Amino acid sequence: MNRAAMIHDLTDAELLTKLADLRQELFNLRFQHATGQVKNPLILNTLKKDIARVMTVMKEREMKLPRNEGKSKAKAKPAATSGGKK
């Protein structure tokens, strides 16, 4: 199960708690990064993306949008016409 699916399965109260926890962890890691104590600085990007995922799910629920089950199929482009300007 990927992160997005796990986040979609959480209740509204759990989403709020998860968002608060992620923001607190990001806050703490920023200080550790500034003092050079973070072993893997890429974790900051991962936390930011997780925060965005949680906020997206919260907004979808607020707007009552249907759950997106994966990537949508690209629409077919119309065929180009062979007649051009001369």
C-alpha positions as CSV (number, residue, x, y, z in Angstrom):
1,M,0.0,0.0,0.0
2,N,1.5,3.4,-1.0
3,R,1.5,6.5,1.1
4,A,-1.4,8.2,-0.7
5,A,-3.6,5.1,-0.2
6,M,-2.8,5.0,3.5
7,I,-3.6,8.7,3.8
8,H,-6.9,8.3,2.0
9,D,-7.9,5.5,4.5
10,L,-7.5,7.8,7.5
11,T,-10.4,9.5,9.2
12,D,-10.7,13.3,9.4
13,A,-9.6,13.4,13.0
14,E,-6.6,11.1,12.1
15,L,-5.7,13.4,9.2
16,L,-5.6,16.4,11.5
17,T,-3.4,14.6,14.0
18,K,-1.1,13.3,11.2
19,L,-0.8,16.9,9.8
20,A,0.1,18.3,13.2
21,D,2.7,15.5,13.7
22,L,4.3,16.0,10.3
23,R,4.5,19.7,10.8
24,Q,6.1,19.3,14.2
25,E,8.6,16.8,12.8
26,L,9.5,19.2,9.9
27,F,9.9,22.0,12.4
28,N,12.3,19.9,14.4
29,L,14.2,18.7,11.4
30,R,14.7,22.2,10.1
31,F,16.6,23.1,13.3
32,Q,18.6,19.9,13.2
33,H,19.5,20.7,9.5
34,A,20.6,24.2,10.4
35,T,23.0,22.8,13.0
36,G,24.2,20.0,10.7
37,Q,22.8,17.2,12.8
38,V,20.5,15.7,10.0
39,K,22.0,12.5,8.6
40,N,19.7,12.5,5.5
41,P,18.6,16.0,4.4
42,L,16.3,14.5,1.8
43,I,13.9,13.5,4.5
44,L,12.9,17.2,4.6
45,N,11.5,16.9,1.0
46,T,9.7,13.7,1.9
47,L,8.0,15.3,4.9
48,K,6.9,18.3,2.8
49,K,5.4,16.0,0.2
50,D,3.6,14.0,2.9
51,I,2.2,17.3,4.4
52,A,1.0,18.2,0.9
53,R,-0.7,14.8,0.5
54,V,-2.5,15.1,3.8
55,M,-3.7,18.6,2.9
56,T,-4.8,17.5,-0.5
57,V,-7.0,14.7,0.9
58,M,-8.4,17.2,3.5
59,K,-9.3,19.6,0.7
60,E,-10.8,16.9,-1.5
61,R,-13.0,15.8,1.4
62,E,-14.0,19.4,2.1
63,M,-15.0,19.9,-1.5
64,K,-16.5,16.3,-1.6
65,L,-14.5,15.3,-4.7
66,P,-14.4,11.7,-5.7
67,R,-11.2,9.8,-4.8
68,N,-8.7,9.6,-7.6
69,E,-7.6,6.0,-8.0
70,G,-4.3,6.4,-9.8
71,K,-3.2,8.2,-12.8
72,S,-5.9,9.2,-15.4
73,K,-5.5,8.1,-18.9
74,A,-4.3,10.8,-21.2
75,K,-6.8,12.1,-23.7
76,A,-6.1,11.4,-27.3
77,K,-4.9,14.4,-29.2
78,P,-6.8,15.4,-32.3
79,A,-5.0,14.4,-35.5
80,A,-3.0,17.2,-37.1
81,T,-4.3,18.4,-40.5
82,S,-2.0,18.2,-43.4
83,G,-3.2,21.5,-44.9
84,G,-1.0,24.4,-43.8
85,K,-0.6,28.0,-44.8
86,K,1.4,28.6,-48.0
